[in-house]
Amino acid sequence: MFNLRPIAFILSMTLSTLAVLMWLPTLLALWLGHHQGFQEFLQSTLLTHAAALLLFIIGRREHIHLRVKEMFFLTTLVWLSVCVFGALPFVFISHINFTDAFFETMSGVTTTGSTVLTGLDIQPLAILLWRSVLQWLGGIGFIVAAVAILPYLNVGGMRLFQAESSVWSDKSAPNMAKRIVQLYLALTLLCIASYYLLSDMNAFEAVNHAMTTLSTGGYSTSDTSMNHFSTAAHWVGITFMFVGGLPFLLMVFSLQQKNFHLFKDAQVRGFFVLIISTALMLSLYLWLTGRYPLVDAIRVSLFNLISVITTTGYALDDFGHWGAFPLVLFGLLMVCGACSGSTAGGFKIFRFQVGIVLFSKQLHLLMHPRAIVGQRYNGRHVSDDIVRSLITFIFGYFATIVILALLLTLLSLPPQVAISAAMTAVANVGPGIGETIGPSGNFAGLPDAAKWLLALGMLMGRLEIMTVMVLFFPSFWRN
């Protein structure tokens, strides 16, 4: 049914990349010594290399051609294989069971940021680095998927961006991929320098937080997250979380052509307006209720809002204690997401904007039934095929959250915990709402079955729901 050779070959390349990156914490552990887990990391690295070599031998071939079915299957399989082998260091060094290790790794590579680990301040530095590397890898991995694979598969209306991603179908594709990676690396280095030079972070903290900020992942080196650092670090985080929420392909185009096309994009403008408007409301609320002075209210509001909208998941104060208005606001923004083609998860700004276009058209037709009204978004025609794909995605997205929340309540989770956990998993946000899984808590106390369900929710949310959901239909597996 499937041509397994090209699938095995691509998996071998994926695991080879993972193994190469695994050498970073391995060498750090060797350099630091004293219970940093060098032998365990070396064992994990060699096992990953061995699996990659075996898959390479099985799948070695000159030409790779994948059908649509195989692309759906491979996209999910790549993420799962990275999670399985990426979990090995957590099992060997942190001495947690495979369920917790898989959950932590899935949260990392999907840039969700939910964690089951406690005592981060005393964890081996190699483990902290590995968590950050997983998120950094997941960030660039999803950018490639968002601009190269999902538009081709027409997942969730992503075909709207096929004109921008068409460069991947010709000879310029490798060069464009190279430029995106170069931009990602350059922004990571700039973020490292900013954290190190402008805030109170040391070199190790700056490297880790740069990787998890730009990837909008949210893993920190401290249990208190960004509260552990100065206000200067918060402003650096605000800047680079915002950059991580922008479409990277458009950033590359703008830099290449030396124009301001990025800022003319409807998604980017909507993203900016959403942040400014909600930050203004929340800042005034926090200031007028006497919770913060005005300057601090602006900083805390911007940081938390951008963290949630870009699905980064950094914690700066527990917004669950701010009152009903912020709680409802963050609950609504939790599923929002930033721009398509960014490192952020979530629903994505463009889907709300297309929904507004369709809503306005329908209202106009109700008043003028015989009128001919076009439906355009960002200067492009929105075809009926895209509308159907979008409606299917919306139904699948919220159905996934509802079903996941109901299943979690069957595991005796309180309703607020179950609903917010389902939302934060599918939206790839990180912390939920409440004392248990809120910004000041973690997911360690949840039942193992709940962690597996949430890991599935993270994967489905990261891969735009339909990419994974299609695998559950028996007709997919028929010839």
N, C-alpha and C positions, 0 to 999 in steps of 0.2 A: 504494500500500500504506500509506504514512504520510501524514498530513495535515501537510505541511511548513510551512504558514504559522504555526501556533502554536509549532512548534519553532523556527523562525527568529526569531520575536518574543522568545521566552524567551532564546534565545542572544544576541540583541541587547542585552537588559537585563543579562545576565551580563557581556558584554564591555564594556558601558558602565560598569558598576561597576568592572571591572578597570582601564579607562582612567582613570577618576577617581582611583583609588588610585595609579595610576602617576604622577600629577602630584606626589605627595609626594616621591619621590626625584628627580624632574625639577627641582622647585623647589629642593630641597636642593643638587643639582649646580650649578644656576645661582648660588645664593648663595655656595657655596664656591669655585667656579671651579677653574682649574688642574687639568686632567686628571681631573675628576670625572665626565665623560661626559654633560654637559648636552645636547649636540647628539644624541648617540645615544639618550638617554632621550626627548628630544622627538620624535625620529623614531619610536621604538617607540610612544609615546603616541598620536601622530597616526595611525599605521597601525591601532592598535587601535580608535580612535574611528571611523575610516573603515569598518572591517569591521563595527562595531556599527551604524553608520548604514545600510549596505547591507542588513544583515539586518533592520533595522527597516522599511525600505522594502518588502522582500519579504514580511515577516510581519505588517505592520500590520493589526490587526483589533480588533473590539470585544469579542468573547467568545472565551475560550480553553477548549477542551474536549479533554482528552487521554485516549486509550484506554490500557489497561494496557501494551500493546506499546510505545506511543509514550513512556510514562513510563520504561520500562526503557531505551529507546534514548536518550532525552533526558538522563537522569541521567548516563550514561557520556559522552555527547557534551559536556555542560557541562564536566566535568572535563578532557576532552581539549582542548577549545577554549581553556580558560584556560591550560593548559600550553603550547600552541603559541604563543600571543601573550605569555604571561608569560616565555617563554624568550628573546624578542628582545633585551632588554637584556644578557643574558649573552653572546649571540653578538656584539653590536655593541661591548660595552665590555670584557668579560673575554677576548675573542678566543679562545674555546673553540669546538669544533665543535658542530653542532646536537644531536648525540647527548648530549654532556655537558650542554649547556644544557637540553635537555628533561628529562634525568635530574634535574638540580638543581631544576628547576621542579616536576616531578612529586613529588619528595621534599618540596618546600615545601608545595604545596597539599594533599597528603595528610597533612601534618604528620608525616612519617616522620623527617626529620632527617639522613638519609644525605647525604653531600656529596662532590663531586669537586673542590671548590676548595681550594687551598692558599694559604698566605700571607694568611690573613684579616686579620691585623694591619696589612697594608699595602694591602689592597684599597680601592678608592674607597668612601667612606662611603655614597654613594648606592646602590651595589650591595649593601652590607651591609643598608641599610634596606629595599631591595626584597625581599631574602630573608626578612626578618622580616615584611614586609607580606603576602607570599604565604602564610606560615604562619598569620598572624592571620586572613586571609581564609578559608583552608581550614578553620580551626577553627570559625568561626561558620557556614560553609557546610555542614559536616557535621552540626552540631547541628540545623539546619533539615531536612536530609535525614533524619536519624535520627528526628525526631518527626513529620514531615509526610508523608514519602514511603515509607520502608521499612516502617512498620507496615501501610500500605495495601496494599503489594505482598506482604506476609507473607513477607519475606525473613528466613530464619534464625530463625524463631520470634518476630519483632518484633511480631507481632499481639498479643502479651501486653500491649503498651503502647498498644494502640489506644484504650483508655478515656481515658488521659491525653492522647493526641494528637487525640482527637475534637474538641477545640476548634478545630482547623484546618479542620473541615468546615463550620463555620457562620459567622455574621457576626462573631464575636469573633476569628477567625483573624488578621486584620491587627493587631489590638490585642495579641494574644498574641505574635506575631512581633516587634512593636515592643518589648515588654517584655523579651523574651529578648535582643534586640540592646542595649537599654539596660543590662541587667544585665552583659552581656559588656563593654560600653564602661566601665561603672563599675568593674568588677573590673580591667580593664586599667589604668585610671588609678590605682587603688589600688595595683596592683603596681608601676607606674612610681614612684609616690611612695615606696613601701617600699624599692625598690632604691636610689633616689637618696638618701633621707634616712637609711636604716639601714645602708647598706653603702658600699663604696668606689667604686661605679660613678658615672661622670659622667652627665650628662643623656642623651647619645646612647646610651651603653651601657644605661642604665636603660630607655629607650624600646624599644630592640631586644629586650632580654631579657624585658621584660614581655610583649611580643607573642608571643614564642616560648615563654614559660613557660605562660601561660594557655591557649594553643592546644595545649599539650603537643607542640610541634614540635621544639624542641631546637637550632635554629640559634643559633650564638653569633657574637660579633664577634671572637673570638680562636681561634687554632688549638688552644690549650690548654683551650678551653671554660671551664667554671666554675672550673677550677683557677686561672685568671687572677685570680680575685676572692677577697675575704675570706670568712671563715667566716660572717659576718653575711649575706652574699649567698646562701650555701648554705641558710641557714634560711628566708630569704624564698622561695627557689626551692622548697624542700620544701613550704611552706605553699600556694603558688599552683599548683604541680603537682597537689597533692592536690585543691584546689578545681576545677581543670580536669578532673579525673577524675570529678566528681560530675554527676548528671543535671541539666541546666540547667532543664528544664521544671518539675521538682519544686522546684528552688530558687525559681523564680518563684512557684509556688503557695504555698510556705511563707512567702515574703515578703508576698504579697498577703493571705493569710489570717492572718498573724502567729501561726503555730503551728510545731510541731516535726515536721510530717509527713515532712520530708526524712529525719530521723534514725530514723524508724520503718520506712523502706523496707528491704526485705530486701537489695537490691543494695548500698545504702550501708553497712549493717551488715557485710555480707560483705566489702566493699572495705576497711573499717576493720580488721576482724579479720585479714584476709590481710596487710595492711601491718604491723600490730603484731606478729603471730606470727613472720613471716619476719624482720622487723627485729631482734626479740629473739634469734632463733637466730643470725643473722649477726653481730650486735654481740658476743655472747658468744664466737663463734668467733674474730673478729678480735682481741678483747681477750685471750682465753686463749692464742692462738698468738703473742702479743706483737707483732702488726703495728701496733696503735694503742693508746694509752691509752683508758680506758673511754668518756670523754666524746667523744673524736674517733671512736671506733668506732661510737657511736650516731649521730653526725652523718653520717659517711660511709655507714653502712649504710642509714639512712633515705633519704638523698639518692639513692643509686644504685638502691635498691629501688623507690622511688616513681617515679623516672625511667624504669625499665624497665616497671613494672606499668602506668603511665599512657602508655607508649609515647612518652615525651618524647624520650629519647635524649641528654640532657646527659651529658657525661663528667666524672666526678670520681674520678680515679685509674683505673687499668686493672684491673678485677676479674679479668681473665684471668690475672693473676699472683698471685692470692690462694690458689691451691690448687684441689684437685678439688671439694671441697664447694661453695664459692661458684660455681664454674664450672657445675656441674650445676644448682644452684639457679637461677641467672640464666637458664640455658638453658630450664628449665621455665617460669619466669615470663615469658619473652620473648613467649610467645604468649597470655598470660593476658588482658591488657587491663583496663580499669576498668569504669565503669558505662555502660550504654546511655543515649544522649542526652547524653553528655559529649563533650569534644573528643578523647578518647583513641581509639586504634584497638584492635586485638587481638581476641581471642576473646569477650570481655565476661564479667563476673562472673555475670550471670544465667543464662547457658547452663550453667555448672558447677553452679549451684544447682538448676536444673531437672533436670539430669542426676542429681544426688543424690536428688531427689524420686522420679524414675522408677526409680532403682536400688533405693531403699528399698522402693518398692511391689513391685517384682519379687521381692525377697528375701522379703517378707511373703507373697506369693502362692505362692512355693515351699514355704513352711512351712504355709500355710493355703490350699490351692487353691480352696476354695469361698467364701473371704471376699470381701466387696465393699469394695474399697479405693479411695478417691477420690485424685485427683492434683491438688493445689492448690499454687500458688506465690504468695507475697505476698498471700494472701487471695483469689486468683482461680483459677477452674477452668482447668486446662491441657487443652485439647481435643486430640483425636487429630490434628486438622489442624495444630495447633501442633507436636505431637510429630513428625509427619512432616516438617514444615518444618525443625525443629531437627536431626533426624537427617540430612536431606539437606545442610544447611549444614555439619555436622560432617564428613561424608564429603568434601564439596567443599573445605572449608578445608584439611584435612590432605592430600588428594589434590593440591591446588594446590602445597603446600609440597614434597611428594615429587617431583612431576613437574618443578617448577622446579629443585630441587636436582639431579636427574638430568641435566637439560639443561645446567646449569652445569658439571657434571663433564665433559660432552662438549666443553666449551670449555677443558679442561685446568686447571680450578680444582681445588685440593686439596679432598678430601672435607670437612674441617672448615670451610673457607671457603665451599664450595658450600652446605652444609646451613645454616650460620648466616646466610649472605646470604639464602637463600630464606626462612628463618624471620623475619629482621628486616624483610624487604621486605613479606611478607604481613601480618605483625603490626604494621607501621608503627612499628617501634621506633627505628631509626636505626643505631647502631653494631652490628656483629656480634661475633664472637668470633675472636681470633687477632691476629697482628701486622698483617696486611694491612688488614682492615676493622674491627678492634677499636676501642675507645674512643680509642686513640692513633694510629689510622691513618685512611684514607678510601678511597673507591671509585674514585679517579682511575686506578689502575693496572689495573683490570679491562678486559677486551676490550669493544669497543663492543656486540657482540651480547649480552654479559652484562648491560650497562647497560639495553638495551632490554627484556630479559626481566625484570629486576628492576623496571623502571618499570611493566611490566604487572602484576607481582606487587603493587606498592604500590597501584595503582589497584584491583585486585580486592580486596585486603584492606580498603581504605578504604571501598569500596562493598559490603561484606559478601558478597563472592565471587559469589553467585548472580545479582546484578544485572548483572554483566559476563559471567559464564559463559553465561547464557541466550542471549547474542548469538552464540555460537559454534555454536549448533544450527541446521541448515538449516531446520527447521520454523518457527523464529521469523520467518524472512524470507518465508514463504509467506503468502498471503492467507487 
